[in-house]
Amino acid sequence: MQQEVKYWYLRNHQIFSQITDDKYQELCVWVGFKKALKNEAIFFSHETTKRLYFLKKGMLKIISLDAEGNEVTKDIIQKGDIFGEISLDEVTENNASEYAKVMSDEAVMCTFTLDNFEKVLAKYPTISLKFTKKVGDKLKTLENRYNNLIFKDVRTRVIHFLKKFVKDNGEDQQGIFSARNYLTHQDIAHLTGSTRQTVTSILNQLKKENKLIYSRNEIVIPDMDGLY
C-alpha cells in the first residue's frame, strides 16, 4: 500500500510527468513520502542527510528566525514547488534557524536524499532538464521580487503579490478570481518588504475601493485588470 501511495504522488508531479510506468516503480525505491499537518514544522536546513522536497499538496512557508527569535516569512511554497537543499554541490552553507511550516490543513511531499536525486538526474535526462528549468524559474521569481522592492512602491508591491498569489492558487470564474487565504498580514509584509501596519492599511483601502475582497478564509479579486 505504501508503494502505491508513493507511486501516485510521483506520478502526478510535473517533473516526473514524462517517465514511463515501469520507471516509476524504480523511482519508488529511492523516494520518501511525508505528510504534515497545519503549523507542523519541517526542519530541513540542518538535517544530517540532505533532502529535496517536492510539494504535492498544500502550502508551506519558509521561515527564518531573526536575532530576537521572531519568525520571518521568506517565501511561500506552493503545489509543484521544490524546497530543501536545492544546491547539489557538496559545499553548502546551512542555516539551522531556517525551516518550513505548513500553512494549509495538510501538506503532502515526496522526498529524495541528495545522493539518490543525483542518481535520478544522471539516469533520466528528461527529469534533469525539468529540474533545471524549475530552479531557473524560481531564480527568475526571486529576481522579479528584488526588482519590485527597488523600483515599485509598497501599494504596487502588495497588489502584484496578491494578483500572483490568487492566480497561482485560485480559480477563475468568469473573470472573478478567488483563492483560499492562508496568509497573515505579517506574511504579506515580510514578502513585500513592508510592515504589517502598512499592509493592513493598503488592504483596507483596496476593500473600500471595491477592488478586493479579503478575509481570513478567502481572497477575491473581482476584476484583475482593475486592481491597481
Secondary structure by P-SEA (a helix, b strand, c coil): caaaaaaaaaaaccccccccaaaaaaaaacbbbbbbccccccccccccccbbbbbcbbbbbbbbbcccbbbbbcccccccccccccccccbbbbccccbbbbcccccccccccaaaaaaaaaacaaaaaaaaaaaaaaaaaaaaaaaaaccccaaaaaaaaaaaaaaacccccccbbbbbccccaaaaaaaacccaaaaaaaaaaaaaaccccccccccccccccccc
